[in-house]
Amino acid sequence: MDAIVDISNKPKVRRESIATGLLILNKKSIDMIRKGEIKKGNVQEASTIAAIQAIKETSRIIPHCHNIPIEASNVNWKIEENGLRCTVSVISNWNTGVEMEALCGVSNGLLCALDMLKSIEKDSDGQYPNTLITDIRIVKKIKEQPYD
């Protein structure tokens, strides 16, 4: 079994992946995010940093991933009716895709947001019955054709 698959014969081409995910929250959390009233600070700003860190560290988090030079990334947040959506795009000119980097960015961004909102999301028993990280998926993958 290969520890890391050999990609040395694959051409370096522009690759982009877009991933998204949703953190389902209670109405109070959503309202407090909108009003900028979260005790730990701006949820989207802090969680964007967490997403960027995860994008850059993907090969350290997932053992079989290649260390890929990240040339661009974008982290977008949207407050939805039932929660907070994170969408991440990642671009590289490399021999392999950046899907895992985009997924790691989304996952870590949502985890950071949840960490910042835990105290608001807890019920009277200290549990999180309605809080859910869901719908994490690859929205789009682009692989340009190699130039000859």
Helices and strands as residue ranges (DSSP letters): E 13-24, H 27-35, H 43-61, E 72-80, E 83-94, H 99-121, E 132-143
